[in-house]
Every structure is written in structure tokens, then in C-alpha cells.
Amino acid sequence: MHQRQFSLPLAVAAACALALSGLPAGAQDAPPPRSWTVEKCARYRDAWKEALARFGRAGLSADFLERHDAFLASGCLKDADVCPRSKQELALANVMVVRAMNAGTASTFLPFACRK
């Protein structure tokens, strides 16, 4: 018997078709993965919500909360200007530093800084 040989382009096309046939419908149209900046902010936002739920808002000034909200609203891109002044603000900022580092975000990402 004579064996038929496939050309390389035909073999590659067949392999691709076979690989794609196993994907769920629409998988080729899946959205691109989120950027690392967006992912970091999402992780940080979740950690912030959890920390507030656990520790509450007692001892947190309106200025501290408003500046932090502005940081989150900016997509975590706003310059660091959230200054923890009270004992509770400093404790929460410290918790957030640890949470951010555990989430794989850089320490320079955080919004905490006292400029004055």
C-alpha cells in the first residue's frame, strides 16, 4: 500500500483545527486579561472593604476616608496623599500594607503618605 504524506502547512492547519474544536463556543472572543494595574486595584479594593467590615470606621476621620475613596475612584492611580493621623488610621494603614504585600502588589502602590 502506498502511504500518503501530508505537507507541513496542511498538518499544522489540521492540528490547529483539532485544538480549537475543543474550546467552548465563544472562547476565541473572550475578553483580554485585565492589566496588572487594574488587577492590583481590584485586589486592594477588596482588601479595603474587608478591613473596614472587620475593624469598622471608628476613629477614622472624614479626610482620611475621603482621600482614600478618591484613590480608589481613580483606579488606584492618584498620587499617595492619604495621611493616617489617629491611632485607628495608622493601624488600618498598617493592615492595608500587609494585605497589599500579601496580594503581590508593590509597597509603592499604596496611597499612604504624610507630606506636611
C-alpha positions in Angstrom: 0.0 0.0 0.0 1.0 3.5 -0.7 1.1 5.9 2.3 0.1 9.4 1.7 2.2 12.1 3.2 0.8 15.4 4.4 2.5 18.7 3.7 3.6 20.6 6.8 1.1 23.5 6.3 -1.8 21.1 6.0 -0.6 19.2 9.1 -0.3 22.5 11.1 -3.8 23.6 9.9 -5.3 20.2 10.9 -3.6 20.4 14.4 -5.0 24.0 14.9 -8.5 22.9 13.8 -8.4 20.0 16.2 -7.1 22.2 19.1 -9.8 24.9 18.5 -12.6 22.3 18.2 -12.2 21.5 21.9 -12.7 25.1 23.0 -16.1 26.2 24.3 -18.2 28.3 21.9 -17.1 32.0 22.0 -13.7 31.2 23.7 -11.9 32.8 20.8 -13.8 36.0 21.6 -13.0 36.1 25.3 -12.0 39.5 26.7 -8.3 40.1 27.2 -7.0 39.6 30.7 -7.1 42.6 33.0 -3.9 44.7 33.2 -1.8 44.3 36.3 -2.7 47.9 37.4 -6.4 47.0 37.2 -5.9 43.7 39.0 -3.8 45.3 41.8 -6.5 47.9 42.3 -9.3 45.3 42.4 -7.3 43.2 45.0 -6.6 46.3 47.1 -10.3 47.5 46.9 -11.5 44.0 48.1 -8.9 44.1 50.9 -10.1 47.6 51.9 -13.7 46.6 52.1 -12.8 43.5 54.2 -10.7 45.6 56.5 -13.5 48.2 57.0 -16.0 45.5 57.7 -13.7 43.9 60.2 -12.3 46.9 62.0 -15.1 49.5 61.4 -14.8 53.2 60.9 -14.5 54.4 64.5 -11.5 56.7 64.8 -11.2 57.3 61.0 -11.5 60.9 60.0 -13.7 62.1 57.1 -10.5 63.5 55.5 -8.8 60.1 55.7 -11.8 58.3 54.3 -12.5 60.9 51.5 -8.8 60.8 50.3 -8.8 57.1 50.3 -12.1 57.0 48.4 -10.6 59.4 45.8 -7.6 57.0 45.5 -10.0 54.1 44.8 -12.1 56.1 42.4 -9.0 57.0 40.4 -8.4 53.3 39.7 -5.7 53.4 42.3 -3.7 55.8 40.1 -4.0 59.0 42.2 -0.8 60.2 43.9 -0.4 59.0 47.5 -2.0 61.6 49.8 -3.9 59.6 52.5 -2.2 60.6 55.8 -3.0 58.3 58.7 -3.1 60.6 61.8 -5.1 58.8 64.5 -4.2 55.6 66.2 -7.0 53.8 64.3 -6.0 55.3 60.9 -2.4 54.2 61.5 -3.5 50.7 62.5 -5.7 50.4 59.4 -2.9 51.7 57.1 -0.6 49.1 58.6 -3.1 46.3 58.0 -3.5 47.5 54.4 0.3 47.5 53.8 0.4 43.9 54.9 -2.7 42.9 52.9 -1.3 44.7 49.8 2.1 42.9 50.1 0.3 39.6 50.6 -1.7 40.2 47.4 1.5 40.7 45.5 1.3 44.4 45.0 4.3 46.7 45.5 4.6 48.9 48.5 4.9 52.0 46.3 1.4 51.3 45.1 -0.2 52.3 48.4 -2.0 55.6 48.9 -0.5 56.4 52.4 1.8 59.4 52.7 2.0 62.4 55.1 3.5 65.3 53.2 3.0 68.0 55.9 
